[in-house]
Amino acid sequence: PEEKARGITINTAHVEYETAGRHYAHVDCPGHADYIKNMITGAAQMDGAILVCSAADGPMPQTREHILLARQVGVPYIVVFLNKC
């Protein structure tokens, strides 16, 4: 919708599954600056987050902002995953 009108393509993923005692939903919230509004909406419903950072490239400009936004909407747990190690 908004992204498409501006000519921006943002791929997302959403996977859900459950065990006998718990429901899980994995949502890929891209770090694209134009996607922040939608990321906040999704993050407000999360019990935890996994922040993926490239060991080769280091934190991106919006990494700190994503952590602050997650905390502001009440995400209690954040795990940092380093890829490209």
N, C-alpha and C positions, 0 to 999 in steps of 0.2 A: 504493500500500500504506500506508505510514506517513502520508504526506501526505493520502491520501484519507480515512483513518480520522479525521483531525483536521479534515476539511472544507476542506483547502487544495488549490487547483488550480494546478499548476505545469506550464507547457508547455515541452517541450524539443524539440530538433531534433538529428538525427545524419545527416550526409551523408558518404559515402565515394566516392573515385574514385582512379584511379592513372594514372601515366604509365609510359613504358618503364622508368624507373629509380627510381620512388618511389611509395609508397602514401600517400594523404592521407585523413585523417578530420577532419571539422569537427564539433565537439560544442558545442552551446549549453548552457552551464552557468549558469542564471539566478542572479542575485545575491540571491535571497530567503534570508533568514537560516535558514529551516527546511530549506534544501536543501544546507547546507554539507557534511554527511556524504557525500552522494552526489557532490558536487563534488570532494571529496578523492579518492574512489575513481577517478573519471575522470581527474583531473589527474595521478595517479601514473603514468599510461601515456603522457603527452604529451611531445613533443619541444619544444613551444613553445606560447605562449598569446597570444591577442589580448584585451586588456582594453578594453572599450568604456565610455567615460565621456561623459556629456552635457556639452557646453561650456556649455550654459545653466544646468544644475542643479549642476554641479561634482561632486566625488566624493561618493558615498553613504557612510553610516556603515560599511558592510562592505567598501569598496574596499581599504583598507589591509590588512584581514584576508585578503582574497583574494590579494593580492600575497604576503603572508607565508606563507600556506598553499602557494601554488604553489612558492615557493622551498624550503620545508621538505620537500616531496615530490619535489624534484629537477627541476622544470621549468626548463631552462637559459635559455630566451629568452622575454621578455615584450614584446610590442608594445602601445603604448597608442594606441587609435583614438578620436579625438574626433568625436562626431556632434552634430548640431543647432548647428553653427557659424554 
